[in-house]
Amino acid sequence: MIPEIGLAALWLAAALALLQLFAGLVGSRTETAEIAALARPAAALQAFLCTVAFGALLYAFAVTDLSVKLVATNSHSMKPMIFKLSGAWGNHEGSMLLWITVMALAGGAIALIERRLPEKTMMATLAAQAFVGLGFYAFLLLSSNPFERLVEIPPEGNGLNPLLQDVGLAFHPPTLYIGYVGLSIAFSFALAALLTRNVTPDFARVMRPWVLAAWIFLTVGITAGSYWAYYELGWGGWWFWDPVENASLMPWLAATALLHSASVLAARDALRTWTIMLGVIAFSMSMVGTFLVRSGILTSVHAFAVDPQRGSFILALLVLYIGGALVLFALRANTIAEGERFSALSREGALVVNNIGLTAILGVVLIGTLYPLFTEAFDVRVSVGPPYFNPVSAIFFLPMMLVLMVGPLLRWRNDRAGRLTKPLAIVGVVMVAVLACSLFFDNIGLLPFLGLVLAAGLAVASFAPLFGRALGRTPLTIWGMCIAHFGIAVAIFGMSADTAFQEERLVAANIGDVIEVGPWTGQLQTVNAVAGPNWTAMQANLLMSYEGGAAQEARPQSRNFWTPTMQTSEVALLTRWNGQLYVAVGNQGDDGRWQLRLWWKPFVTFIWYGGLLIALGGTLSLVGRVVGDVRRRRQQASGEKVDEELPEGALA
């Protein structure tokens, strides 16, 4: 009965989306139409019904209702509860239901909260959001029904992919999806602004916090996904340039550019056309990622194996939404006023340079991701990996780093270079010092070397905007900008240090053999059989010591799952402030020795610390912006003098 309630709620939500579309379109043309008043309630009720539908699916997984095909295919009764629940979105149909639920909740939040836009633009935004939602409702209800029943109920389910039976599944996909789908808000705002010709600073101020929220979740999702793949796959890497990894990176790059462009529009009424275009591109990249994961055209540890027909459905939606938006942009772009001019040496100029760099890197990643798929259509198989992505992206990324050091110190509209001499001199001294220290190390590649030097400079430059300020009175938006930029420096330092200094050992060891890797020395103690709720494993027990210090236990496992049958590697991580020891165990050879793979990865954890700092900076900026908007609205309502918005901070 519960699955039928979920399916009925989904159908009703689709009907309300149709009503929202019609009411929003009418309201965008005339504010006096009575039906326009239904757009906001329809959006709010649609959000409630989608939540009911997703709750019904969670219930079916929690009780292992094997009469539901999705549960029988992706779960079984022996799984721990956290994996039962997270299994609800660890598959194609469930993840799409999560997608549409997040989209409906975002639309409902806009309908209930947002009152700052002109009503016609608000109605057009709700209509655009409903238009996007309708396509995904059709996709779910017509080709990917998550509540489909089985005629014959199996005695037990097939189980979830063992690679997904990890706590990472509980956090990575939901945060990433909130980011993906949150960009649909930017898309809807951009379409509404084009339809009503309302591309103004007020429009950018309304759109900015929604984009910032989506960007924060994207950042957290990508960071969590990187760490999950790092410890779960047993390859010792934190980024593989996998096509689906790239599919998450591309929306983040576009959203970062959009966020900065919207800040320029909100603060100085410039970059109007660029902001609208980036709003379209950001959600376009989310759609491209959705197509890659679900089309069946690529093989990846992240991809859902589905039939090409459903991939064709998503491709049709992509062409409809993105193609239609680009046509609308082409027709209406010439009606958007140019906006205010600014000097090349200004805060706006620096943001434009970085936006061009971000867009160029987005193009590099997009080409590298799609090119193998294009050549495969002509029976030519090619592989595009780090030898392409790393150096070509660096062409644009390294200059961006230099501009990022200078940009936050510049004034809006116009500035003079002489004013920046002192802070840039301090940054330069730090970079020269790191450069000199790096020369004492052998075999550091060019890119890691440059990364270490630029990371040091950016770390200092990140807090230069705070020099001379009363820190207690500094707005949260400025703190957020500084912390986010410092997070970038920390992450780049971690990437560069791991690439430059990591050491790897592949050994075949007998019990009692001594093993060395980097500053670590240890001994293989035992290899025992252990059992879990739905797996058995061979577990190696090692005692490892860092530079002769106290011994620590490392217990890597080679697991064998039986529902479904699969062998996985569960690595052991020994974490210190200056890096991680990463240990994986393989099979036993014919000579009785065990295969062990060990890495010493200096400062690798700084990659994820940096990602969390970036998200923290975005969160502080979002809180500061929301608090400021609430204060100004209260002042306006009470007749007090309204505080002017401070146009400071790239994330502000």
VMD Tcl script that draws the C-alpha trace (Angstrom):
set ca {
  {0.00 0.00 0.00}
  {2.82 2.44 0.85}
  {4.43 2.19 -2.62}
  {1.03 2.93 -4.21}
  {0.75 6.03 -2.02}
  {4.20 7.11 -3.20}
  {3.27 6.58 -6.85}
  {-0.01 8.47 -6.44}
  {1.83 11.36 -4.77}
  {4.25 11.45 -7.69}
  {1.40 11.63 -10.23}
  {-0.30 14.40 -8.26}
  {2.98 16.31 -8.04}
  {3.33 16.08 -11.83}
  {-0.21 17.45 -12.24}
  {0.62 20.34 -9.91}
  {3.77 21.05 -11.92}
  {1.57 21.40 -15.00}
  {-0.71 23.78 -13.10}
  {2.31 25.73 -11.86}
  {3.62 26.05 -15.41}
  {0.31 27.36 -16.75}
  {-0.33 29.73 -13.82}
  {3.26 31.02 -13.93}
  {3.14 31.72 -17.66}
  {-0.15 33.60 -17.33}
  {1.17 35.52 -14.31}
  {4.34 36.48 -16.18}
  {2.22 38.23 -18.79}
  {-0.41 39.87 -16.59}
  {-0.35 40.31 -12.82}
  {-4.14 40.67 -12.59}
  {-4.95 37.12 -13.71}
  {-6.56 35.20 -10.86}
  {-5.00 31.88 -11.88}
  {-1.51 33.36 -11.29}
  {-2.22 33.19 -7.56}
  {-2.14 29.39 -7.82}
  {1.52 29.21 -8.90}
  {3.02 29.59 -5.42}
  {0.63 27.15 -3.63}
  {1.11 24.63 -6.44}
  {4.88 24.77 -6.01}
  {4.66 24.35 -2.23}
  {2.18 21.44 -2.41}
  {4.27 19.81 -5.14}
  {7.28 19.87 -2.80}
  {5.22 18.19 -0.07}
  {3.96 15.45 -2.40}
  {7.45 14.69 -3.72}
  {8.66 14.39 -0.14}
  {5.84 11.91 0.52}
  {6.84 9.90 -2.57}
  {10.48 9.78 -1.56}
  {9.52 8.87 2.00}
  {7.48 5.95 0.64}
  {10.53 4.70 -1.24}
  {12.69 5.00 1.89}
  {10.09 2.98 3.80}
  {10.09 0.25 1.13}
  {13.87 -0.05 1.41}
  {13.84 0.10 5.22}
  {11.44 -2.86 5.52}
  {12.98 -4.63 2.47}
  {9.67 -4.81 0.60}
  {10.73 -7.32 -2.06}
  {7.46 -6.88 -3.95}
  {8.93 -3.59 -5.20}
  {11.23 -4.34 -8.11}
  {13.71 -1.61 -7.19}
  {14.12 -3.00 -3.66}
  {14.50 -6.58 -4.88}
  {17.13 -5.48 -7.40}
  {19.18 -3.26 -5.09}
  {18.76 -4.49 -1.52}
  {18.40 -7.54 0.70}
  {17.35 -8.21 4.28}
  {20.89 -8.83 5.62}
  {22.18 -5.33 4.94}
  {22.75 -2.87 7.82}
  {19.96 -0.27 8.04}
  {22.13 2.64 6.91}
  {22.89 0.80 3.66}
  {19.25 -0.14 3.23}
  {18.23 3.51 3.43}
  {21.11 4.86 1.35}
  {20.40 2.11 -1.19}
  {17.21 4.02 -2.00}
  {19.30 6.48 -4.04}
  {22.15 4.11 -4.94}
  {20.41 3.17 -8.19}
  {18.96 4.79 -11.28}
  {15.27 5.14 -10.41}
  {15.79 6.08 -6.77}
  {18.43 8.68 -7.60}
  {16.09 10.27 -10.14}
  {13.33 10.41 -7.53}
  {15.79 12.13 -5.20}
  {16.62 14.51 -8.06}
  {13.00 15.52 -8.65}
  {12.33 15.75 -4.90}
  {15.20 18.20 -4.42}
  {14.00 20.17 -7.43}
  {10.46 20.36 -6.06}
  {11.71 21.39 -2.61}
  {13.83 24.14 -4.18}
  {10.85 25.40 -6.19}
  {8.64 25.29 -3.12}
  {11.22 27.22 -1.09}
  {11.36 29.95 -3.73}
  {7.57 30.16 -3.84}
  {7.26 30.47 -0.06}
  {10.29 32.64 0.74}
  {11.18 34.85 -2.19}
  {9.35 38.20 -2.37}
  {12.04 40.55 -3.67}
  {11.59 40.09 -7.42}
  {8.88 41.83 -9.46}
  {5.87 39.54 -9.54}
  {6.05 38.96 -13.30}
  {9.66 37.80 -13.03}
  {8.76 35.62 -10.04}
  {5.92 33.97 -11.97}
  {8.21 33.37 -14.95}
  {10.77 31.77 -12.59}
  {8.18 29.39 -11.16}
  {6.96 28.57 -14.68}
  {10.52 27.76 -15.81}
  {11.09 25.58 -12.74}
  {7.84 23.70 -13.44}
  {8.79 23.27 -17.11}
  {12.09 21.63 -16.14}
  {10.37 19.50 -13.52}
  {7.73 18.20 -15.92}
  {10.34 16.54 -18.09}
  {11.77 14.65 -15.14}
  {8.30 13.67 -13.90}
  {7.61 12.23 -17.35}
  {10.93 10.42 -17.28}
  {10.18 8.84 -13.90}
  {6.55 7.96 -14.48}
  {6.85 6.72 -18.06}
  {10.23 4.98 -18.18}
  {11.78 4.74 -14.70}
  {8.98 4.06 -12.22}
  {10.64 3.53 -8.81}
  {7.49 1.89 -7.39}
  {7.04 -0.84 -10.00}
  {5.74 -4.06 -8.44}
  {6.88 -7.62 -9.16}
  {4.36 -10.33 -10.02}
  {6.49 -13.01 -8.36}
  {8.12 -11.93 -5.11}
  {11.65 -13.35 -4.75}
  {12.71 -14.92 -1.42}
  {15.64 -12.50 -1.15}
  {16.94 -9.40 -2.92}
  {20.00 -9.12 -5.16}
  {21.74 -6.64 -2.87}
  {23.50 -3.37 -3.48}
  {26.76 -2.99 -5.39}
  {29.41 -3.65 -2.69}
  {31.34 -0.55 -3.75}
  {28.29 1.44 -2.66}
  {27.92 -0.32 0.69}
  {29.74 2.43 2.48}
  {28.79 5.37 4.65}
  {29.95 7.58 1.78}
  {26.75 6.69 -0.08}
  {24.75 8.30 2.74}
  {26.46 11.68 2.26}
  {28.04 12.03 -1.18}
  {25.05 11.61 -3.57}
  {22.53 13.70 -1.57}
  {24.90 16.66 -1.19}
  {25.97 16.43 -4.81}
  {22.36 16.23 -5.97}
  {21.34 19.26 -3.94}
  {24.12 21.11 -5.73}
  {23.20 19.74 -9.16}
  {19.52 20.45 -8.84}
  {20.07 23.73 -6.99}
  {21.54 25.03 -10.23}
  {18.12 24.55 -11.82}
  {17.13 27.60 -9.74}
  {19.81 29.66 -11.47}
  {18.57 28.31 -14.80}
  {14.97 29.27 -13.99}
  {16.00 32.73 -12.79}
  {18.02 33.26 -15.98}
  {15.12 32.23 -18.22}
  {12.71 34.44 -16.25}
  {15.05 37.41 -16.55}
  {15.26 36.90 -20.32}
  {11.49 36.49 -20.69}
  {10.69 39.62 -18.67}
  {13.82 41.57 -19.67}
  {14.62 42.14 -16.00}
  {18.42 41.70 -15.76}
  {19.19 44.11 -12.95}
  {21.30 44.23 -9.78}
  {18.17 43.39 -7.77}
  {17.72 40.26 -9.88}
  {21.36 39.24 -9.19}
  {20.92 39.82 -5.44}
  {17.95 37.48 -5.43}
  {19.66 34.78 -7.50}
  {23.02 34.94 -5.72}
  {22.18 33.20 -2.39}
  {20.45 30.34 -4.22}
  {23.48 29.86 -6.45}
  {25.78 30.12 -3.41}
  {23.81 27.44 -1.55}
  {24.00 25.09 -4.55}
  {27.73 25.81 -4.89}
  {28.34 24.97 -1.22}
  {26.61 21.59 -1.56}
  {28.47 20.88 -4.80}
  {31.76 21.64 -3.04}
  {30.92 19.34 -0.13}
  {29.67 16.63 -2.50}
  {32.79 16.66 -4.66}
  {35.06 16.71 -1.60}
  {33.21 13.79 0.00}
  {33.17 11.86 -3.28}
  {36.89 12.33 -3.76}
  {37.67 10.97 -0.29}
  {35.19 8.11 -0.72}
  {36.80 6.99 -3.97}
  {40.25 7.45 -2.41}
  {39.71 4.95 0.39}
  {37.10 2.69 -1.20}
  {38.61 1.81 -4.58}
  {42.07 0.94 -3.22}
  {43.98 2.67 -6.02}
  {45.61 5.27 -3.81}
  {44.39 8.22 -5.87}
  {42.08 11.11 -4.98}
  {41.07 12.10 -8.54}
  {41.10 9.89 -11.61}
  {39.63 12.19 -14.31}
  {36.90 9.59 -14.60}
  {34.10 10.87 -16.93}
  {31.58 10.90 -14.09}
  {34.00 12.70 -11.78}
  {34.38 15.26 -14.54}
  {30.60 15.47 -14.77}
  {30.52 16.72 -11.17}
  {33.46 19.09 -11.67}
  {31.99 20.86 -14.70}
  {28.89 22.24 -12.93}
  {31.13 23.38 -10.06}
  {33.37 25.32 -12.44}
  {30.36 26.94 -14.10}
  {28.71 27.69 -10.75}
  {31.91 29.29 -9.45}
  {32.06 31.55 -12.48}
  {28.34 32.33 -12.16}
  {28.71 33.18 -8.48}
  {31.43 35.73 -9.14}
  {29.64 37.17 -12.15}
  {26.42 37.59 -10.17}
  {28.40 39.39 -7.47}
  {29.67 41.89 -10.04}
  {26.14 42.41 -11.38}
  {24.71 42.83 -7.88}
  {27.43 45.19 -6.71}
  {28.20 47.25 -9.82}
  {25.52 46.52 -12.43}
  {27.98 44.99 -14.89}
  {28.35 41.64 -16.74}
  {24.60 41.34 -17.33}
  {24.72 39.13 -20.43}
  {27.61 37.06 -19.03}
  {25.63 36.32 -15.86}
  {22.60 35.10 -17.79}
  {24.75 32.94 -20.05}
  {26.51 31.33 -17.09}
  {23.14 30.60 -15.47}
  {22.24 28.56 -18.53}
  {25.65 26.87 -18.79}
  {25.76 25.83 -15.11}
  {22.55 23.81 -15.28}
  {23.52 22.57 -18.75}
  {26.55 20.91 -17.19}
  {24.30 19.26 -14.59}
  {22.17 17.88 -17.40}
  {25.25 16.65 -19.27}
  {26.35 14.83 -16.12}
  {22.91 13.27 -15.74}
  {23.06 12.05 -19.33}
  {26.56 10.59 -18.97}
  {25.71 8.66 -15.80}
  {22.43 7.23 -17.06}
  {22.81 6.84 -20.81}
  {24.88 3.66 -20.75}
  {27.37 5.18 -23.21}
  {30.32 4.99 -20.83}
  {31.80 2.48 -18.42}
  {32.65 3.82 -14.98}
  {32.60 2.69 -11.38}
  {30.22 5.63 -10.83}
  {27.81 5.06 -13.71}
  {24.39 3.44 -13.52}
  {24.02 0.56 -16.00}
  {20.78 1.37 -17.76}
  {19.38 0.74 -21.20}
  {20.14 3.26 -23.98}
  {16.43 4.03 -24.46}
  {16.29 5.85 -21.15}
  {19.52 7.60 -22.07}
  {17.79 8.80 -25.24}
  {14.96 10.19 -23.11}
  {17.45 12.24 -21.06}
  {19.22 13.36 -24.22}
  {15.88 14.61 -25.56}
  {15.33 16.56 -22.33}
  {18.83 18.00 -22.59}
  {18.23 19.16 -26.15}
  {14.82 20.58 -25.21}
  {15.91 22.51 -22.13}
  {19.39 23.63 -23.07}
  {18.67 24.09 -26.75}
  {15.53 26.07 -25.97}
  {17.36 28.23 -23.44}
  {20.16 28.99 -25.89}
  {17.63 29.92 -28.59}
  {15.87 32.24 -26.13}
  {19.21 33.73 -25.16}
  {20.07 34.34 -28.81}
  {16.73 36.07 -29.40}
  {16.77 38.21 -26.25}
  {20.45 38.87 -25.55}
  {20.49 42.02 -27.68}
  {17.70 43.48 -25.53}
  {19.85 43.33 -22.38}
  {21.53 46.65 -21.66}
  {25.31 46.62 -21.47}
  {25.60 47.71 -17.84}
  {28.29 49.82 -16.19}
  {31.80 49.99 -17.61}
  {34.93 49.38 -15.56}
  {38.70 49.57 -15.88}
  {40.82 46.51 -16.60}
  {42.70 47.19 -13.34}
  {39.73 46.79 -10.99}
  {37.94 44.18 -8.92}
  {35.57 43.59 -11.83}
  {38.49 43.16 -14.23}
  {40.09 40.52 -12.00}
  {36.80 38.64 -11.72}
  {36.38 38.70 -15.48}
  {39.86 37.21 -15.96}
  {39.13 34.44 -13.47}
  {35.75 33.79 -15.06}
  {37.40 33.41 -18.45}
  {39.90 30.99 -16.88}
  {37.15 28.95 -15.22}
  {35.20 28.80 -18.47}
  {38.32 27.74 -20.38}
  {39.02 24.93 -17.88}
  {35.37 23.90 -18.20}
  {35.89 23.65 -21.96}
  {39.06 21.61 -21.48}
  {37.30 19.14 -19.19}
  {34.22 18.94 -21.42}
  {36.28 18.20 -24.54}
  {38.41 15.61 -22.73}
  {35.30 13.91 -21.38}
  {33.28 13.80 -24.59}
  {36.07 13.23 -27.13}
  {36.48 9.48 -26.39}
  {32.71 9.04 -26.72}
  {32.80 10.83 -30.08}
  {35.67 8.74 -31.47}
  {34.08 5.53 -30.22}
  {31.09 6.25 -32.45}
  {33.54 5.76 -35.35}
  {35.01 2.57 -33.84}
  {38.14 4.37 -32.68}
  {38.90 3.90 -28.99}
  {41.04 6.50 -27.26}
  {41.76 7.19 -23.62}
  {42.02 10.73 -22.24}
  {43.57 11.04 -18.80}
  {46.00 13.04 -16.67}
  {48.57 13.59 -19.47}
  {45.92 15.73 -21.19}
  {43.89 17.16 -18.32}
  {46.71 18.21 -15.99}
  {48.95 20.30 -18.29}
  {46.17 21.76 -20.45}
  {44.12 22.82 -17.42}
  {47.24 24.26 -15.82}
  {47.65 26.67 -18.75}
  {44.58 28.51 -17.49}
  {44.65 27.59 -13.81}
  {48.11 28.93 -12.92}
  {47.40 32.48 -14.20}
  {44.08 32.33 -12.34}
  {45.97 31.70 -9.13}
  {48.05 34.84 -9.65}
  {44.95 36.93 -10.35}
  {43.24 35.42 -7.30}
  {46.05 36.79 -5.14}
  {45.56 40.31 -6.48}
  {41.83 40.52 -7.23}
  {40.39 40.82 -3.70}
  {42.81 43.70 -2.98}
  {41.60 45.77 -5.93}
  {38.94 48.45 -5.74}
  {35.80 48.41 -7.79}
  {35.64 50.13 -11.21}
  {39.18 51.55 -11.15}
  {42.42 51.27 -9.18}
  {46.13 51.99 -9.40}
  {48.87 49.41 -9.19}
  {51.07 51.40 -6.79}
  {48.53 51.01 -3.97}
  {49.16 47.23 -3.87}
  {52.94 47.35 -3.59}
  {53.24 46.50 0.12}
  {50.83 43.52 0.36}
  {52.09 42.03 -2.90}
  {55.69 42.42 -1.73}
  {54.89 40.31 1.33}
  {53.26 37.67 -0.86}
  {56.25 37.73 -3.21}
  {58.73 37.18 -0.36}
  {56.77 34.14 0.84}
  {56.66 32.68 -2.67}
  {60.39 33.19 -3.19}
  {61.13 31.53 0.15}
  {59.04 28.47 -0.74}
  {60.62 28.38 -4.18}
  {64.08 28.35 -2.63}
  {63.16 25.57 -0.19}
  {61.65 23.48 -3.00}
  {64.95 23.51 -4.88}
  {66.48 21.28 -2.19}
  {64.15 18.41 -3.16}
  {64.94 16.22 -6.14}
  {62.54 14.94 -8.78}
  {59.71 17.40 -8.12}
  {57.66 17.76 -11.30}
  {57.05 21.20 -12.74}
  {53.35 21.35 -11.94}
  {53.71 20.21 -8.29}
  {56.59 22.67 -7.89}
  {54.51 25.57 -9.21}
  {51.57 24.40 -7.13}
  {53.58 24.55 -3.89}
  {54.87 28.04 -4.66}
  {51.50 29.46 -5.71}
  {49.68 27.79 -2.82}
  {52.01 29.54 -0.35}
  {51.44 32.89 -2.03}
  {47.67 32.46 -2.14}
  {47.57 31.36 1.53}
  {49.06 34.71 2.55}
  {47.17 36.78 -0.02}
  {43.86 35.24 1.05}
  {43.91 37.18 4.31}
  {45.40 40.39 2.88}
  {41.89 41.97 2.59}
  {41.73 41.81 6.41}
  {44.88 43.93 6.88}
  {44.02 47.22 8.54}
  {40.44 46.19 9.37}
  {38.82 45.97 12.77}
  {38.37 42.20 12.69}
  {35.42 42.22 15.06}
  {33.49 44.50 12.70}
  {34.50 42.79 9.47}
  {31.39 41.50 7.64}
  {30.89 37.74 7.44}
  {30.97 38.00 3.66}
  {34.59 39.20 3.79}
  {35.55 36.45 6.22}
  {33.84 33.95 3.94}
  {35.79 35.15 0.90}
  {39.11 34.98 2.77}
  {38.47 31.50 4.18}
  {37.26 30.13 0.83}
  {40.34 31.45 -0.97}
  {42.56 30.08 1.82}
  {40.82 26.71 1.36}
  {41.84 26.75 -2.30}
  {45.45 27.32 -1.23}
  {45.27 24.48 1.31}
  {43.77 22.06 -1.24}
  {46.37 22.94 -3.88}
  {49.15 22.47 -1.32}
  {47.79 19.01 -0.50}
  {47.55 18.04 -4.18}
  {51.03 19.31 -4.96}
  {52.69 17.77 -1.88}
  {51.10 14.37 -2.46}
  {52.07 14.37 -6.13}
  {55.61 15.55 -5.46}
  {56.58 13.55 -2.40}
  {54.47 10.38 -2.21}
  {56.30 7.04 -2.01}
  {54.87 3.69 -3.06}
  {55.93 0.11 -2.30}
  {54.50 -3.06 -3.79}
  {55.74 -6.05 -1.81}
  {55.13 -9.78 -1.47}
  {55.53 -10.56 2.23}
  {55.54 -13.60 4.48}
  {54.31 -13.43 8.06}
  {57.01 -11.68 10.10}
  {58.62 -9.83 7.16}
  {59.72 -6.24 7.76}
  {58.18 -3.64 5.44}
  {59.38 -0.09 4.81}
  {57.81 2.80 2.93}
  {58.91 6.40 3.35}
  {59.39 7.17 7.06}
  {57.29 4.13 8.07}
  {58.69 0.77 9.15}
  {56.60 -2.21 10.18}
  {55.98 -5.92 10.15}
  {53.27 -8.20 8.79}
  {51.93 -9.92 11.91}
  {49.10 -12.17 10.73}
  {46.55 -12.69 7.98}
  {43.20 -13.94 9.31}
  {39.75 -14.71 7.97}
  {37.02 -12.40 9.32}
  {33.30 -12.15 8.60}
  {30.82 -9.28 8.36}
  {27.03 -9.11 7.98}
  {27.12 -9.90 4.26}
  {30.78 -10.53 3.48}
  {33.87 -12.50 4.42}
  {37.41 -11.18 4.21}
  {41.08 -11.92 4.57}
  {42.44 -9.30 6.95}
  {46.14 -8.49 7.18}
  {47.37 -7.22 10.53}
  {50.44 -4.99 10.38}
  {52.27 -3.06 13.09}
  {53.67 0.15 11.59}
  {55.90 2.74 13.23}
  {56.58 6.31 12.05}
  {60.28 7.18 12.37}
  {60.74 4.70 15.20}
  {57.82 5.95 17.26}
  {54.99 3.99 18.84}
  {53.62 1.13 16.75}
  {50.15 1.46 15.25}
  {47.92 -1.26 13.85}
  {46.88 -1.28 10.19}
  {44.22 -3.81 9.16}
  {43.51 -3.78 5.43}
  {41.02 -6.32 4.09}
  {40.27 -8.11 0.84}
  {36.51 -8.63 1.07}
  {34.25 -11.04 -0.75}
  {30.56 -10.08 -0.82}
  {27.96 -12.72 -1.57}
  {24.94 -10.52 -2.31}
  {25.88 -9.67 -5.02}
  {29.14 -11.55 -5.52}
  {32.09 -9.18 -5.73}
  {35.60 -8.77 -4.35}
  {36.58 -5.37 -2.95}
  {39.58 -3.88 -1.19}
  {39.13 -2.18 2.16}
  {42.25 -0.14 2.79}
  {43.81 0.76 6.12}
  {44.65 4.42 6.75}
  {47.04 5.66 9.44}
  {46.62 9.43 9.58}
  {49.11 11.96 10.92}
  {49.11 15.74 10.71}
  {51.60 15.54 7.85}
  {50.04 12.79 5.76}
  {48.63 9.29 5.60}
  {49.97 5.77 5.36}
  {47.72 3.94 2.89}
  {47.80 0.12 2.95}
  {45.96 -2.35 0.71}
  {46.18 -6.14 0.77}
  {45.82 -8.38 -2.26}
  {45.77 -12.13 -2.81}
  {48.15 -14.81 -1.59}
  {50.63 -15.99 -4.20}
  {51.56 -19.57 -5.06}
  {54.66 -19.19 -2.88}
  {52.52 -18.36 0.16}
  {53.44 -14.68 0.27}
  {50.78 -11.95 0.52}
  {50.60 -9.06 -1.91}
  {50.73 -5.71 -0.09}
  {50.64 -2.22 -1.56}
  {51.67 0.71 0.61}
  {51.81 4.43 -0.01}
  {53.18 7.22 2.14}
  {51.20 10.26 1.04}
  {52.55 13.48 2.60}
  {49.90 16.12 3.39}
  {47.27 14.37 1.25}
  {44.57 15.12 3.85}
  {45.02 18.83 3.16}
  {43.13 18.24 -0.11}
  {39.92 17.52 1.79}
  {40.61 20.01 4.56}
  {40.85 22.59 1.81}
  {37.57 21.48 0.26}
  {35.81 21.81 3.62}
  {37.35 25.25 4.15}
  {36.06 26.35 0.75}
  {32.57 25.18 1.71}
  {32.88 26.87 5.13}
  {33.82 30.14 3.45}
  {30.79 29.87 1.20}
  {28.57 29.14 4.20}
  {29.82 32.21 6.08}
  {29.20 34.35 3.01}
  {25.70 32.92 2.64}
  {24.86 33.55 6.30}
  {26.25 37.07 6.12}
  {24.29 37.80 2.99}
  {21.01 36.43 4.34}
  {21.39 38.27 7.66}
  {22.13 41.50 5.82}
  {19.10 41.12 3.57}
  {16.81 40.42 6.54}
  {18.15 43.48 8.36}
  {17.61 45.72 5.36}
  {14.05 44.44 4.88}
  {13.23 45.15 8.52}
  {14.67 48.63 8.21}
  {12.63 49.21 5.07}
  {9.43 47.96 6.73}
  {9.94 50.15 9.81}
  {10.83 53.27 7.84}
  {14.41 53.41 9.12}
  {17.37 54.37 6.99}
  {18.30 51.28 4.98}
  {21.94 50.14 5.15}
  {23.62 50.09 1.76}
  {24.84 46.74 0.54}
  {28.60 46.47 0.84}
  {29.90 45.40 -2.58}
  {32.95 43.67 -1.13}
  {34.15 40.12 -1.50}
  {34.07 37.86 -4.53}
  {31.78 35.48 -2.64}
  {29.86 38.36 -1.08}
}
mol new
graphics top color blue
foreach p $ca { graphics top sphere $p radius 0.5 }
foreach p [lrange $ca 0 end-1] q [lrange $ca 1 end] { graphics top cylinder $p $q radius 0.2 }
display resetview
